[in-house]
Amino acid sequence: MEIACPACGKTNDLKTAAACARCGCELGRLAETLSAAANHLLSAINALRGGKWDEALRHSQRSWFLRHSSQAAQLAALASIATGDTQAFLRWRQRATSGAATPAQKNRPSHAK
């Protein structure tokens, strides 16, 4: 898996190193966070497919809080509208369509922004 260093922005391959090749920043926790966000996305997708709207919303929100991705916001928007919460749908849709992040920000967990 490739990951952008949150300190310097260098793209690193986690298969060969657990620290940034440029600045030495430890990347293991970031990789774990991104993996957890991806797992919550997958759980949200499966819950949506199964008609479990509240569960889908919980998983997509958890993914969003770990990594502000447009995919997590899109899934949260879908789950919100499925539960009948129009206001939440509008908030999540705004998050899904708001400005693109820089490559380094795309891999950062939300608390590091």
Order of alpha helices (4+ residues) and beta strands (2+ residues): beta-beta-alpha-alpha-alpha-alpha-alpha
